[in-house]
Amino acid sequence: MRSPLIAGALAALAGACSADSPPPLLDGSNIDADPQARCLIPADYGGLGARTGTPDVTVANSLTVVLEAGPPKDDFFVKLVAGKGAFAGGLTTGTFSITGADATFSDCGLCTNLIANIVTNQGPTKFYFADSGTVTLTTADPSTGTTPSKIAGSAQNLHFVESTIDGVVVPGCTATVASISFGP
């Protein structure tokens, strides 16, 4: 009776003597050859033009814009939080830089996200949070009861970092959006 170690060694030697090409060596040089592929979104969206979004009645003061219909799909998501960040004094229109509180997931008033690789009946695979850029809101009417909010505007020079659903930054994957106009 052969030990499992000897059997494994014999199988490896038999494979080495075959006419088939040898398996790739795991030296790290061929792992993650395309790092952006694991990010599940383009590194640079460029200018996206005008996009129509859908107000979300389940998430107050938000607008979802489909970037890639998929499946799986990718969304651009804007959520306005009164009392935080740019909206510490309440929701208003104007031009806002994503800095300070608005560049952190837990404190943002102007929360700007990419939600990537949304799988039907499972949800998103990755989240990206804007840590810089500029957003101009031309409409920022809050939701009331069952009436969804009305959010419209544009954004320029957005930079996104991958994060967990809880807002912890995951090093490695980033994306940019040069410009987008959005509204219902």
C-alpha positions in Angstrom: 0.0 0.0 0.0 1.4 3.4 -1.0 1.2 6.4 1.2 -0.7 9.4 -0.2 2.5 11.4 -0.4 4.2 8.8 -2.6 1.1 8.5 -4.8 1.0 12.2 -5.3 4.7 12.3 -6.1 4.3 9.5 -8.7 1.3 11.3 -10.3 3.4 14.5 -10.6 6.3 12.6 -12.2 4.0 10.9 -14.6 2.6 14.2 -15.6 6.1 15.6 -16.1 6.8 12.8 -18.6 3.8 13.4 -20.7 3.7 15.2 -24.1 1.3 17.8 -22.7 2.7 21.2 -21.8 3.6 21.5 -18.1 1.2 23.4 -15.8 2.2 27.0 -15.1 4.5 27.5 -12.2 3.0 29.4 -9.2 5.7 32.0 -8.8 3.3 34.9 -8.7 4.2 36.2 -12.2 1.1 34.9 -13.8 -1.4 35.5 -11.0 -3.7 38.5 -11.5 -2.2 39.3 -14.9 -5.0 41.7 -15.5 -5.6 43.3 -12.1 -8.5 45.5 -13.4 -10.4 42.4 -14.4 -10.9 41.5 -10.7 -12.2 45.1 -10.1 -15.3 44.2 -12.2 -15.6 47.8 -13.6 -13.6 49.9 -16.0 -10.8 51.9 -14.5 -11.9 55.0 -16.5 -15.5 55.6 -17.6 -14.6 58.8 -19.3 -17.5 61.1 -20.1 -20.8 59.3 -19.6 -23.1 62.1 -21.0 -26.7 62.5 -19.9 -28.3 59.6 -18.1 -31.8 59.1 -16.8 -32.0 57.6 -13.3 -34.7 56.2 -11.1 -35.5 57.6 -7.6 -35.4 54.8 -5.0 -38.5 54.8 -2.8 -36.8 52.4 -0.4 -33.7 54.6 0.1 -34.7 58.2 0.9 -33.3 61.0 -1.2 -31.5 58.8 -3.7 -31.2 58.3 -7.4 -29.9 55.2 -9.2 -28.5 55.4 -12.8 -27.8 52.2 -14.7 -24.4 52.3 -16.3 -24.3 48.8 -17.6 -27.6 46.8 -18.0 -25.8 43.5 -17.8 -26.5 41.0 -16.5 -24.8 41.6 -14.2 -25.5 45.3 -14.0 -23.5 48.3 -12.7 -25.1 51.4 -11.2 -24.1 55.0 -10.4 -25.9 55.8 -7.1 -26.3 59.2 -5.4 -27.8 59.5 -1.9 -28.3 62.9 -0.2 -28.3 62.8 3.7 -29.7 65.9 5.4 -27.7 66.9 8.5 -24.4 65.5 7.2 -21.4 66.7 5.1 -22.4 69.2 2.4 -26.0 69.1 3.8 -25.3 69.7 7.4 -27.8 72.6 7.2 -30.3 70.6 5.1 -30.7 69.6 1.5 -30.0 72.3 -1.0 -28.9 72.8 -4.6 -25.4 74.1 -5.6 -22.0 72.9 -6.5 -20.2 70.7 -3.9 -16.7 69.3 -3.7 -16.4 65.7 -2.4 -14.0 66.4 0.4 -13.9 66.0 4.2 -17.0 64.2 5.5 -18.4 63.7 2.0 -15.2 61.7 1.1 -15.9 59.2 3.9 -18.7 56.6 3.8 -19.8 56.9 7.4 -20.1 60.7 7.4 -21.2 61.7 3.9 -24.1 63.9 3.2 -23.4 63.8 -0.6 -22.8 60.0 -1.0 -21.7 59.1 -4.5 -21.2 55.4 -5.3 -20.6 52.9 -8.1 -22.4 49.6 -7.3 -20.7 46.9 -9.4 -21.7 43.5 -10.8 -25.2 43.4 -9.4 -26.4 39.8 -9.7 -30.2 39.2 -9.8 -31.5 37.8 -6.6 -28.1 38.0 -5.0 -27.1 41.7 -5.0 -23.9 43.6 -5.8 -20.5 42.0 -5.8 -18.5 45.2 -5.3 -19.0 48.7 -4.0 -17.0 51.9 -4.9 -17.2 55.1 -3.0 -16.3 58.6 -4.4 -13.4 60.1 -2.5 -13.0 63.2 -4.7 -14.7 65.2 -7.5 -17.4 67.8 -7.9 -21.2 67.4 -7.9 -23.6 70.1 -9.0 -27.2 69.6 -7.9 -29.9 71.5 -9.9 -32.7 69.7 -8.1 -32.6 68.3 -4.5 -36.2 67.8 -3.4 -36.4 65.4 -0.5 -38.7 62.4 -0.5 -41.8 62.6 1.6 -43.7 59.5 2.6 -44.2 57.4 -0.5 -43.2 60.2 -2.8 -39.6 59.6 -4.0 -37.0 62.4 -4.0 -36.2 64.4 -7.1 -32.5 64.6 -7.7 -30.9 66.1 -10.8 -27.5 67.5 -11.7 -24.1 66.6 -12.9 -20.7 65.4 -11.7 -17.2 65.9 -12.8 -13.8 64.4 -12.1 -15.1 61.7 -9.8 -12.6 59.3 -8.3 -13.9 56.1 -6.7 -12.2 53.6 -4.4 -13.4 50.1 -3.7 -14.9 49.7 -0.3 -16.8 47.1 1.7 -20.6 47.6 2.2 -19.6 49.1 5.6 -17.3 51.7 3.9 -13.9 50.2 4.7 -11.6 51.0 1.8 -10.2 48.0 0.0 -6.8 48.8 -1.5 -6.3 48.2 -5.2 -9.3 48.9 -7.3 -10.2 52.4 -8.4 -12.3 54.1 -11.1 -12.8 57.5 -12.5 -15.8 59.3 -14.2 -14.8 62.4 -16.1 -18.4 63.6 -16.3 -22.0 62.6 -16.0 -25.4 64.4 -16.0 -28.2 62.7 -14.2 -31.8 63.1 -13.3 -35.2 61.4 -13.2 
